[in-house]
Amino acid sequence: MQFHIFTRNWWKNNPSWPNGLEPHAGRKTTLGYADTQDEARAMCKEYNSTHKPGRLSKKAEFES
């Protein structure tokens, strides 16, 4: 089984929502692929530790 590692935003700007943010699972942007779940977790952990999520909470995730 191969794992797809990607980033996406969890919020979108919307001035009519509190704090100007609306919950929204954004488009997936591929970072790479891993052969094992441990490799996928490590790739996400490395990305998330070296990139600030910012206002829209952009984070790395994976799926099989």
PQR file of N, CA, C, O and H, with PARSE charges and radii, in Angstrom:
ATOM      1  N   MET A   1       0.839  -1.173   0.000 -0.4000 1.5000
ATOM      2  CA  MET A   1       0.000   0.000   0.000 -0.0000 2.0000
ATOM      3  C   MET A   1       0.890   1.243   0.000  0.5500 1.7000
ATOM      4  O   MET A   1       1.903   1.295   0.697 -0.5500 1.4000
ATOM      5  N   GLN A   2       0.507   2.216  -0.770 -0.4000 1.5000
ATOM      6  CA  GLN A   2       1.266   3.460  -0.834 -0.0000 2.0000
ATOM      7  C   GLN A   2       0.451   4.578  -0.178  0.5500 1.7000
ATOM      8  O   GLN A   2      -0.778   4.599  -0.257 -0.5500 1.4000
ATOM      9  H   GLN A   2      -0.317   2.174  -1.336  0.4000 1.0000
ATOM     10  N   PHE A   3       1.157   5.499   0.467 -0.4000 1.5000
ATOM     11  CA  PHE A   3       0.521   6.611   1.164 -0.0000 2.0000
ATOM     12  C   PHE A   3       0.805   7.923   0.439  0.5500 1.7000
ATOM     13  O   PHE A   3       1.937   8.206   0.048 -0.5500 1.4000
ATOM     14  H   PHE A   3       2.155   5.482   0.532  0.4000 1.0000
ATOM     15  N   HIS A   4      -0.241   8.705   0.272 -0.4000 1.5000
ATOM     16  CA  HIS A   4      -0.180  10.002  -0.405 -0.0000 2.0000
ATOM     17  C   HIS A   4      -0.016  11.076   0.671  0.5500 1.7000
ATOM     18  O   HIS A   4      -0.868  11.204   1.550 -0.5500 1.4000
ATOM     19  H   HIS A   4      -1.160   8.475   0.590  0.4000 1.0000
ATOM     20  N   ILE A   5       1.075  11.847   0.609 -0.4000 1.5000
ATOM     21  CA  ILE A   5       1.333  12.920   1.557 -0.0000 2.0000
ATOM     22  C   ILE A   5       1.007  14.242   0.862  0.5500 1.7000
ATOM     23  O   ILE A   5       1.433  14.480  -0.269 -0.5500 1.4000
ATOM     24  H   ILE A   5       1.768  11.743  -0.105  0.4000 1.0000
ATOM     25  N   PHE A   6       0.251  15.093   1.546 -0.4000 1.5000
ATOM     26  CA  PHE A   6      -0.204  16.338   0.938 -0.0000 2.0000
ATOM     27  C   PHE A   6      -0.390  17.413   1.997  0.5500 1.7000
ATOM     28  O   PHE A   6      -0.403  17.128   3.194 -0.5500 1.4000
ATOM     29  H   PHE A   6      -0.094  14.900   2.464  0.4000 1.0000
ATOM     30  N   THR A   7      -0.533  18.647   1.542 -0.4000 1.5000
ATOM     31  CA  THR A   7      -0.891  19.758   2.423 -0.0000 2.0000
ATOM     32  C   THR A   7      -2.238  20.301   1.984  0.5500 1.7000
ATOM     33  O   THR A   7      -2.664  20.130   0.842 -0.5500 1.4000
ATOM     34  H   THR A   7      -0.522  18.879   0.570  0.4000 1.0000
ATOM     35  N   ARG A   8      -2.891  20.960   2.926 -0.4000 1.5000
ATOM     36  CA  ARG A   8      -4.106  21.704   2.600 -0.0000 2.0000
ATOM     37  C   ARG A   8      -4.427  22.657   3.745  0.5500 1.7000
ATOM     38  O   ARG A   8      -3.994  22.465   4.881 -0.5500 1.4000
ATOM     39  H   ARG A   8      -2.545  21.099   3.854  0.4000 1.0000
ATOM     40  N   ASN A   9      -5.189  23.674   3.417 -0.4000 1.5000
ATOM     41  CA  ASN A   9      -5.660  24.637   4.409 -0.0000 2.0000
ATOM     42  C   ASN A   9      -6.932  24.106   5.055  0.5500 1.7000
ATOM     43  O   ASN A   9      -7.713  23.394   4.424 -0.5500 1.4000
ATOM     44  H   ASN A   9      -5.541  23.830   2.494  0.4000 1.0000
ATOM     45  N   TRP A  10      -7.130  24.462   6.324 -0.4000 1.5000
ATOM     46  CA  TRP A  10      -8.336  24.042   7.040 -0.0000 2.0000
ATOM     47  C   TRP A  10      -9.327  25.171   7.252  0.5500 1.7000
ATOM     48  O   TRP A  10     -10.407  24.952   7.800 -0.5500 1.4000
ATOM     49  H   TRP A  10      -6.496  25.041   6.837  0.4000 1.0000
ATOM     50  N   TRP A  11      -8.975  26.377   6.824 -0.4000 1.5000
ATOM     51  CA  TRP A  11      -9.857  27.536   6.926 -0.0000 2.0000
ATOM     52  C   TRP A  11      -9.793  28.328   5.627  0.5500 1.7000
ATOM     53  O   TRP A  11      -8.835  28.213   4.863 -0.5500 1.4000
ATOM     54  H   TRP A  11      -8.098  26.555   6.379  0.4000 1.0000
ATOM     55  N   LYS A  12     -10.817  29.128   5.386 -0.4000 1.5000
ATOM     56  CA  LYS A  12     -10.764  30.088   4.286 -0.0000 2.0000
ATOM     57  C   LYS A  12     -11.237  31.434   4.824  0.5500 1.7000
ATOM     58  O   LYS A  12     -12.023  31.503   5.769 -0.5500 1.4000
ATOM     59  H   LYS A  12     -11.596  29.221   6.006  0.4000 1.0000
ATOM     60  N   ASN A  13     -10.747  32.492   4.208 -0.4000 1.5000
ATOM     61  CA  ASN A  13     -11.140  33.837   4.602 -0.0000 2.0000
ATOM     62  C   ASN A  13     -12.596  34.078   4.242  0.5500 1.7000
ATOM     63  O   ASN A  13     -13.030  33.805   3.123 -0.5500 1.4000
ATOM     64  H   ASN A  13     -10.109  32.437   3.440  0.4000 1.0000
ATOM     65  N   ASN A  14     -13.344  34.597   5.214 -0.4000 1.5000
ATOM     66  CA  ASN A  14     -14.737  34.960   4.984 -0.0000 2.0000
ATOM     67  C   ASN A  14     -15.091  36.026   6.023  0.5500 1.7000
ATOM     68  O   ASN A  14     -15.298  35.699   7.192 -0.5500 1.4000
ATOM     69  H   ASN A  14     -12.992  34.819   6.124  0.4000 1.0000
ATOM     70  N   PRO A  15     -15.163  37.295   5.614 -0.5600 1.5000
ATOM     71  CA  PRO A  15     -15.383  38.384   6.558  0.2800 2.0000
ATOM     72  C   PRO A  15     -16.680  38.283   7.355  0.5500 1.7000
ATOM     73  O   PRO A  15     -16.789  38.899   8.415 -0.5500 1.4000
ATOM     74  N   SER A  16     -17.669  37.521   6.874 -0.4000 1.5000
ATOM     75  CA  SER A  16     -18.940  37.424   7.594 -0.0000 2.0000
ATOM     76  C   SER A  16     -18.910  36.372   8.716  0.5500 1.7000
ATOM     77  O   SER A  16     -19.883  36.245   9.460 -0.5500 1.4000
ATOM     78  H   SER A  16     -17.580  37.021   6.013  0.4000 1.0000
ATOM     79  N   TRP A  17     -17.826  35.631   8.846 -0.4000 1.5000
ATOM     80  CA  TRP A  17     -17.674  34.647   9.918 -0.0000 2.0000
ATOM     81  C   TRP A  17     -16.881  35.261  11.066  0.5500 1.7000
ATOM     82  O   TRP A  17     -16.131  36.216  10.863 -0.5500 1.4000
ATOM     83  H   TRP A  17     -17.036  35.735   8.242  0.4000 1.0000
ATOM     84  N   PRO A  18     -17.047  34.709  12.286 -0.5600 1.5000
ATOM     85  CA  PRO A  18     -16.253  35.204  13.420  0.2800 2.0000
ATOM     86  C   PRO A  18     -14.755  35.105  13.121  0.5500 1.7000
ATOM     87  O   PRO A  18     -14.295  34.113  12.556 -0.5500 1.4000
ATOM     88  N   ASN A  19     -14.014  36.119  13.496 -0.4000 1.5000
ATOM     89  CA  ASN A  19     -12.570  36.211  13.231 -0.0000 2.0000
ATOM     90  C   ASN A  19     -12.222  36.215  11.744  0.5500 1.7000
ATOM     91  O   ASN A  19     -11.046  36.129  11.391 -0.5500 1.4000
ATOM     92  H   ASN A  19     -14.388  36.925  13.955  0.4000 1.0000
ATOM     93  N   GLY A  20     -13.223  36.314  10.867 -0.4000 1.5000
ATOM     94  CA  GLY A  20     -12.983  36.370   9.428 -0.0000 2.0000
ATOM     95  C   GLY A  20     -12.566  35.045   8.816  0.5500 1.7000
ATOM     96  O   GLY A  20     -12.048  35.015   7.700 -0.5500 1.4000
ATOM     97  H   GLY A  20     -14.179  36.385  11.154  0.4000 1.0000
ATOM     98  N   LEU A  21     -12.789  33.922   9.546 -0.4000 1.5000
ATOM     99  CA  LEU A  21     -12.386  32.602   9.051 -0.0000 2.0000
ATOM    100  C   LEU A  21     -13.562  31.636   9.053  0.5500 1.7000
ATOM    101  O   LEU A  21     -14.300  31.538  10.033 -0.5500 1.4000
ATOM    102  H   LEU A  21     -13.211  33.946  10.453  0.4000 1.0000
ATOM    103  N   GLU A  22     -13.724  30.930   7.949 -0.4000 1.5000
ATOM    104  CA  GLU A  22     -14.768  29.913   7.815 -0.0000 2.0000
ATOM    105  C   GLU A  22     -14.097  28.540   7.719  0.5500 1.7000
ATOM    106  O   GLU A  22     -13.121  28.394   6.983 -0.5500 1.4000
ATOM    107  H   GLU A  22     -13.124  31.010   7.153  0.4000 1.0000
ATOM    108  N   PRO A  23     -14.598  27.520   8.448 -0.5600 1.5000
ATOM    109  CA  PRO A  23     -14.023  26.175   8.314  0.2800 2.0000
ATOM    110  C   PRO A  23     -14.123  25.704   6.864  0.5500 1.7000
ATOM    111  O   PRO A  23     -15.169  25.840   6.229 -0.5500 1.4000
ATOM    112  N   HIS A  24     -13.027  25.152   6.351 -0.4000 1.5000
ATOM    113  CA  HIS A  24     -13.015  24.729   4.953 -0.0000 2.0000
ATOM    114  C   HIS A  24     -11.804  23.827   4.701  0.5500 1.7000
ATOM    115  O   HIS A  24     -10.662  24.274   4.812 -0.5500 1.4000
ATOM    116  H   HIS A  24     -12.178  25.042   6.868  0.4000 1.0000
ATOM    117  N   ALA A  25     -12.050  22.576   4.367 -0.4000 1.5000
ATOM    118  CA  ALA A  25     -10.958  21.670   3.980 -0.0000 2.0000
ATOM    119  C   ALA A  25     -10.604  21.991   2.529  0.5500 1.7000
ATOM    120  O   ALA A  25     -11.371  21.693   1.614 -0.5500 1.4000
ATOM    121  H   ALA A  25     -12.977  22.213   4.277  0.4000 1.0000
ATOM    122  N   GLY A  26      -9.444  22.598   2.331 -0.4000 1.5000
ATOM    123  CA  GLY A  26      -9.035  23.081   1.017 -0.0000 2.0000
ATOM    124  C   GLY A  26      -8.522  21.994   0.083  0.5500 1.7000
ATOM    125  O   GLY A  26      -8.525  20.808   0.413 -0.5500 1.4000
ATOM    126  H   GLY A  26      -8.821  22.840   3.075  0.4000 1.0000
ATOM    127  N   ARG A  27      -8.090  22.426  -1.071 -0.4000 1.5000
ATOM    128  CA  ARG A  27      -7.554  21.533  -2.106 -0.0000 2.0000
ATOM    129  C   ARG A  27      -6.249  20.903  -1.627  0.5500 1.7000
ATOM    130  O   ARG A  27      -5.431  21.560  -0.983 -0.5500 1.4000
ATOM    131  H   ARG A  27      -8.088  23.389  -1.339  0.4000 1.0000
ATOM    132  N   LYS A  28      -6.067  19.645  -1.942 -0.4000 1.5000
ATOM    133  CA  LYS A  28      -4.853  18.915  -1.570 -0.0000 2.0000
ATOM    134  C   LYS A  28      -3.734  19.232  -2.551  0.5500 1.7000
ATOM    135  O   LYS A  28      -3.931  19.207  -3.765 -0.5500 1.4000
ATOM    136  H   LYS A  28      -6.731  19.111  -2.465  0.4000 1.0000
ATOM    137  N   THR A  29      -2.546  19.533  -2.004 -0.4000 1.5000
ATOM    138  CA  THR A  29      -1.352  19.761  -2.812 -0.0000 2.0000
ATOM    139  C   THR A  29      -0.338  18.690  -2.444  0.5500 1.7000
ATOM    140  O   THR A  29       0.106  18.627  -1.297 -0.5500 1.4000
ATOM    141  H   THR A  29      -2.386  19.553  -1.017  0.4000 1.0000
ATOM    142  N   THR A  30       0.033  17.851  -3.398 -0.4000 1.5000
ATOM    143  CA  THR A  30       0.902  16.698  -3.140 -0.0000 2.0000
ATOM    144  C   THR A  30       2.314  17.112  -2.756  0.5500 1.7000
ATOM    145  O   THR A  30       2.936  17.958  -3.400 -0.5500 1.4000
ATOM    146  H   THR A  30      -0.328  17.903  -4.329  0.4000 1.0000
ATOM    147  N   LEU A  31       2.805  16.484  -1.675 -0.4000 1.5000
ATOM    148  CA  LEU A  31       4.207  16.626  -1.267 -0.0000 2.0000
ATOM    149  C   LEU A  31       5.015  15.424  -1.733  0.5500 1.7000
ATOM    150  O   LEU A  31       6.187  15.559  -2.085 -0.5500 1.4000
ATOM    151  H   LEU A  31       2.300  15.798  -1.152  0.4000 1.0000
ATOM    152  N   GLY A  32       4.394  14.254  -1.738 -0.4000 1.5000
ATOM    153  CA  GLY A  32       5.102  13.046  -2.150 -0.0000 2.0000
ATOM    154  C   GLY A  32       4.328  11.792  -1.767  0.5500 1.7000
ATOM    155  O   GLY A  32       3.138  11.839  -1.457 -0.5500 1.4000
ATOM    156  H   GLY A  32       3.442  14.145  -1.452  0.4000 1.0000
ATOM    157  N   TYR A  33       5.041  10.670  -1.796 -0.4000 1.5000
ATOM    158  CA  TYR A  33       4.447   9.374  -1.495 -0.0000 2.0000
ATOM    159  C   TYR A  33       5.378   8.596  -0.585  0.5500 1.7000
ATOM    160  O   TYR A  33       6.592   8.799  -0.601 -0.5500 1.4000
ATOM    161  H   TYR A  33       6.008  10.632  -2.048  0.4000 1.0000
ATOM    162  N   ALA A  34       4.797   7.699   0.215 -0.4000 1.5000
ATOM    163  CA  ALA A  34       5.584   6.864   1.113 -0.0000 2.0000
ATOM    164  C   ALA A  34       5.086   5.428   1.012  0.5500 1.7000
ATOM    165  O   ALA A  34       3.917   5.181   0.717 -0.5500 1.4000
ATOM    166  H   ALA A  34       3.811   7.534   0.227  0.4000 1.0000
ATOM    167  N   ASP A  35       5.985   4.494   1.260 -0.4000 1.5000
ATOM    168  CA  ASP A  35       5.624   3.080   1.182 -0.0000 2.0000
ATOM    169  C   ASP A  35       5.023   2.548   2.483  0.5500 1.7000
ATOM    170  O   ASP A  35       4.270   1.574   2.461 -0.5500 1.4000
ATOM    171  H   ASP A  35       6.935   4.695   1.500  0.4000 1.0000
ATOM    172  N   THR A  36       5.347   3.174   3.613 -0.4000 1.5000
ATOM    173  CA  THR A  36       4.826   2.708   4.896 -0.0000 2.0000
ATOM    174  C   THR A  36       4.164   3.854   5.641  0.5500 1.7000
ATOM    175  O   THR A  36       4.413   5.027   5.361 -0.5500 1.4000
ATOM    176  H   THR A  36       5.959   3.965   3.631  0.4000 1.0000
ATOM    177  N   GLN A  37       3.321   3.494   6.589 -0.4000 1.5000
ATOM    178  CA  GLN A  37       2.652   4.493   7.402 -0.0000 2.0000
ATOM    179  C   GLN A  37       3.662   5.260   8.265  0.5500 1.7000
ATOM    180  O   GLN A  37       3.502   6.460   8.484 -0.5500 1.4000
ATOM    181  H   GLN A  37       3.118   2.541   6.817  0.4000 1.0000
ATOM    182  N   ASP A  38       4.686   4.583   8.746 -0.4000 1.5000
ATOM    183  CA  ASP A  38       5.722   5.253   9.546 -0.0000 2.0000
ATOM    184  C   ASP A  38       6.460   6.307   8.721  0.5500 1.7000
ATOM    185  O   ASP A  38       6.746   7.395   9.223 -0.5500 1.4000
ATOM    186  H   ASP A  38       4.816   3.607   8.568  0.4000 1.0000
ATOM    187  N   GLU A  39       6.769   5.997   7.468 -0.4000 1.5000
ATOM    188  CA  GLU A  39       7.416   6.976   6.585 -0.0000 2.0000
ATOM    189  C   GLU A  39       6.489   8.168   6.335  0.5500 1.7000
ATOM    190  O   GLU A  39       6.932   9.316   6.331 -0.5500 1.4000
ATOM    191  H   GLU A  39       6.537   5.114   7.060  0.4000 1.0000
ATOM    192  N   ALA A  40       5.213   7.889   6.129 -0.4000 1.5000
ATOM    193  CA  ALA A  40       4.244   8.959   5.887 -0.0000 2.0000
ATOM    194  C   ALA A  40       4.137   9.872   7.107  0.5500 1.7000
ATOM    195  O   ALA A  40       4.123  11.095   6.972 -0.5500 1.4000
ATOM    196  H   ALA A  40       4.853   6.956   6.133  0.4000 1.0000
ATOM    197  N   ARG A  41       4.062   9.279   8.290 -0.4000 1.5000
ATOM    198  CA  ARG A  41       4.004  10.081   9.522 -0.0000 2.0000
ATOM    199  C   ARG A  41       5.254  10.936   9.675  0.5500 1.7000
ATOM    200  O   ARG A  41       5.172  12.107  10.046 -0.5500 1.4000
ATOM    201  H   ARG A  41       4.074   8.285   8.400  0.4000 1.0000
ATOM    202  N   ALA A  42       6.406  10.349   9.389 -0.4000 1.5000
ATOM    203  CA  ALA A  42       7.674  11.090   9.520 -0.0000 2.0000
ATOM    204  C   ALA A  42       7.721  12.270   8.548  0.5500 1.7000
ATOM    205  O   ALA A  42       8.176  13.355   8.910 -0.5500 1.4000
ATOM    206  H   ALA A  42       6.472   9.398   9.088  0.4000 1.0000
ATOM    207  N   MET A  43       7.255  12.062   7.327 -0.4000 1.5000
ATOM    208  CA  MET A  43       7.257  13.148   6.342 -0.0000 2.0000
ATOM    209  C   MET A  43       6.333  14.284   6.791  0.5500 1.7000
ATOM    210  O   MET A  43       6.684  15.458   6.668 -0.5500 1.4000
ATOM    211  H   MET A  43       6.885  11.181   7.033  0.4000 1.0000
ATOM    212  N   CYS A  44       5.162  13.935   7.306 -0.4000 1.5000
ATOM    213  CA  CYS A  44       4.227  14.955   7.788 -0.0000 2.0000
ATOM    214  C   CYS A  44       4.806  15.684   8.996  0.5500 1.7000
ATOM    215  O   CYS A  44       4.719  16.908   9.091 -0.5500 1.4000
ATOM    216  H   CYS A  44       4.877  12.981   7.406  0.4000 1.0000
ATOM    217  N   LYS A  45       5.391  14.935   9.906 -0.4000 1.5000
ATOM    218  CA  LYS A  45       5.969  15.538  11.107 -0.0000 2.0000
ATOM    219  C   LYS A  45       7.091  16.515  10.740  0.5500 1.7000
ATOM    220  O   LYS A  45       7.183  17.604  11.305 -0.5500 1.4000
ATOM    221  H   LYS A  45       5.462  13.941   9.828  0.4000 1.0000
ATOM    222  N   GLU A  46       7.939  16.116   9.793 -0.4000 1.5000
ATOM    223  CA  GLU A  46       9.031  16.996   9.364 -0.0000 2.0000
ATOM    224  C   GLU A  46       8.488  18.268   8.720  0.5500 1.7000
ATOM    225  O   GLU A  46       8.934  19.368   9.047 -0.5500 1.4000
ATOM    226  H   GLU A  46       7.864  15.231   9.333  0.4000 1.0000
ATOM    227  N   TYR A  47       7.532  18.125   7.810 -0.4000 1.5000
ATOM    228  CA  TYR A  47       6.955  19.308   7.150 -0.0000 2.0000
ATOM    229  C   TYR A  47       6.319  20.235   8.188  0.5500 1.7000
ATOM    230  O   TYR A  47       6.575  21.439   8.192 -0.5500 1.4000
ATOM    231  H   TYR A  47       7.170  17.231   7.544  0.4000 1.0000
ATOM    232  N   ASN A  48       5.498  19.674   9.055 -0.4000 1.5000
ATOM    233  CA  ASN A  48       4.774  20.495  10.021 -0.0000 2.0000
ATOM    234  C   ASN A  48       5.700  21.161  11.040  0.5500 1.7000
ATOM    235  O   ASN A  48       5.363  22.209  11.591 -0.5500 1.4000
ATOM    236  H   ASN A  48       5.290  18.696   9.052  0.4000 1.0000
ATOM    237  N   SER A  49       6.859  20.562  11.291 -0.4000 1.5000
ATOM    238  CA  SER A  49       7.792  21.169  12.249 -0.0000 2.0000
ATOM    239  C   SER A  49       8.637  22.271  11.613  0.5500 1.7000
ATOM    240  O   SER A  49       9.244  23.075  12.321 -0.5500 1.4000
ATOM    241  H   SER A  49       7.133  19.711  10.844  0.4000 1.0000
ATOM    242  N   THR A  50       8.679  22.310  10.282 -0.4000 1.5000
ATOM    243  CA  THR A  50       9.510  23.313   9.605 -0.0000 2.0000
ATOM    244  C   THR A  50       8.690  24.362   8.850  0.5500 1.7000
ATOM    245  O   THR A  50       9.261  25.258   8.228 -0.5500 1.4000
ATOM    246  H   THR A  50       8.186  21.657   9.707  0.4000 1.0000
ATOM    247  N   HIS A  51       7.372  24.261   8.898 -0.4000 1.5000
ATOM    248  CA  HIS A  51       6.497  25.220   8.222 -0.0000 2.0000
ATOM    249  C   HIS A  51       5.412  25.675   9.201  0.5500 1.7000
ATOM    250  O   HIS A  51       4.714  24.855   9.797 -0.5500 1.4000
ATOM    251  H   HIS A  51       6.909  23.533   9.403  0.4000 1.0000
ATOM    252  N   LYS A  52       5.286  26.979   9.354 -0.4000 1.5000
ATOM    253  CA  LYS A  52       4.232  27.515  10.206 -0.0000 2.0000
ATOM    254  C   LYS A  52       2.881  27.355   9.504  0.5500 1.7000
ATOM    255  O   LYS A  52       2.777  27.623   8.307 -0.5500 1.4000
ATOM    256  H   LYS A  52       5.854  27.645   8.871  0.4000 1.0000
ATOM    257  N   PRO A  53       1.854  26.926  10.226 -0.5600 1.5000
ATOM    258  CA  PRO A  53       0.551  26.711   9.590  0.2800 2.0000
ATOM    259  C   PRO A  53      -0.129  27.986   9.112  0.5500 1.7000
ATOM    260  O   PRO A  53      -0.974  27.939   8.218 -0.5500 1.4000
ATOM    261  N   GLY A  54       0.227  29.118   9.693 -0.4000 1.5000
ATOM    262  CA  GLY A  54      -0.344  30.385   9.264 -0.0000 2.0000
ATOM    263  C   GLY A  54      -1.811  30.533   9.623  0.5500 1.7000
ATOM    264  O   GLY A  54      -2.402  29.687  10.294 -0.5500 1.4000
ATOM    265  H   GLY A  54       0.914  29.156  10.420  0.4000 1.0000
ATOM    266  N   ARG A  55      -2.372  31.624   9.160 -0.4000 1.5000
ATOM    267  CA  ARG A  55      -3.760  31.979   9.483 -0.0000 2.0000
ATOM    268  C   ARG A  55      -4.761  30.914   9.024  0.5500 1.7000
ATOM    269  O   ARG A  55      -5.765  30.678   9.695 -0.5500 1.4000
ATOM    270  H   ARG A  55      -1.892  32.311   8.615  0.4000 1.0000
ATOM    271  N   LEU A  56      -4.492  30.275   7.890 -0.4000 1.5000
ATOM    272  CA  LEU A  56      -5.437  29.299   7.329 -0.0000 2.0000
ATOM    273  C   LEU A  56      -5.151  27.870   7.768  0.5500 1.7000
ATOM    274  O   LEU A  56      -5.793  26.934   7.291 -0.5500 1.4000
ATOM    275  H   LEU A  56      -3.676  30.467   7.345  0.4000 1.0000
ATOM    276  N   SER A  57      -4.197  27.694   8.671 -0.4000 1.5000
ATOM    277  CA  SER A  57      -3.845  26.404   9.260 -0.0000 2.0000
ATOM    278  C   SER A  57      -3.480  25.354   8.200  0.5500 1.7000
ATOM    279  O   SER A  57      -4.079  24.281   8.140 -0.5500 1.4000
ATOM    280  H   SER A  57      -3.675  28.454   9.059  0.4000 1.0000
ATOM    281  N   LYS A  58      -2.492  25.685   7.372 -0.4000 1.5000
ATOM    282  CA  LYS A  58      -2.007  24.762   6.346 -0.0000 2.0000
ATOM    283  C   LYS A  58      -1.109  23.718   6.997  0.5500 1.7000
ATOM    284  O   LYS A  58      -0.109  24.064   7.627 -0.5500 1.4000
ATOM    285  H   LYS A  58      -2.005  26.557   7.420  0.4000 1.0000
ATOM    286  N   LYS A  59      -1.458  22.446   6.849 -0.4000 1.5000
ATOM    287  CA  LYS A  59      -0.716  21.353   7.480 -0.0000 2.0000
ATOM    288  C   LYS A  59      -0.567  20.173   6.527  0.5500 1.7000
ATOM    289  O   LYS A  59      -1.348  19.994   5.593 -0.5500 1.4000
ATOM    290  H   LYS A  59      -2.270  22.165   6.338  0.4000 1.0000
ATOM    291  N   ALA A  60       0.467  19.373   6.797 -0.4000 1.5000
ATOM    292  CA  ALA A  60       0.673  18.141   6.017 -0.0000 2.0000
ATOM    293  C   ALA A  60      -0.141  17.018   6.633  0.5500 1.7000
ATOM    294  O   ALA A  60      -0.287  16.927   7.852 -0.5500 1.4000
ATOM    295  H   ALA A  60       1.101  19.519   7.556  0.4000 1.0000
ATOM    296  N   GLU A  61      -0.671  16.158   5.754 -0.4000 1.5000
ATOM    297  CA  GLU A  61      -1.452  14.997   6.145 -0.0000 2.0000
ATOM    298  C   GLU A  61      -1.120  13.867   5.187  0.5500 1.7000
ATOM    299  O   GLU A  61      -0.381  14.047   4.219 -0.5500 1.4000
ATOM    300  H   GLU A  61      -0.552  16.232   4.764  0.4000 1.0000
ATOM    301  N   PHE A  62      -1.681  12.699   5.474 -0.4000 1.5000
ATOM    302  CA  PHE A  62      -1.522  11.599   4.525 -0.0000 2.0000
ATOM    303  C   PHE A  62      -2.774  10.742   4.493  0.5500 1.7000
ATOM    304  O   PHE A  62      -3.588  10.750   5.416 -0.5500 1.4000
ATOM    305  H   PHE A  62      -2.282  12.553   6.260  0.4000 1.0000
ATOM    306  N   GLU A  63      -2.902   9.996   3.387 -0.4000 1.5000
ATOM    307  CA  GLU A  63      -3.998   9.048   3.206 -0.0000 2.0000
ATOM    308  C   GLU A  63      -3.479   7.854   2.423  0.5500 1.7000
ATOM    309  O   GLU A  63      -2.500   7.952   1.682 -0.5500 1.4000
ATOM    310  H   GLU A  63      -2.240   9.989   2.637  0.4000 1.0000
ATOM    311  N   SER A  64      -4.148   6.735   2.601 -0.4000 1.5000
ATOM    312  CA  SER A  64      -3.707   5.535   1.855 -0.0000 2.0000
ATOM    313  C   SER A  64      -4.394   5.459   0.515  0.5500 1.7000
ATOM    314  O   SER A  64      -4.154   4.526  -0.250 -0.5500 1.4000
ATOM    315  H   SER A  64      -4.942   6.656   3.202  0.4000 1.0000
TER
END
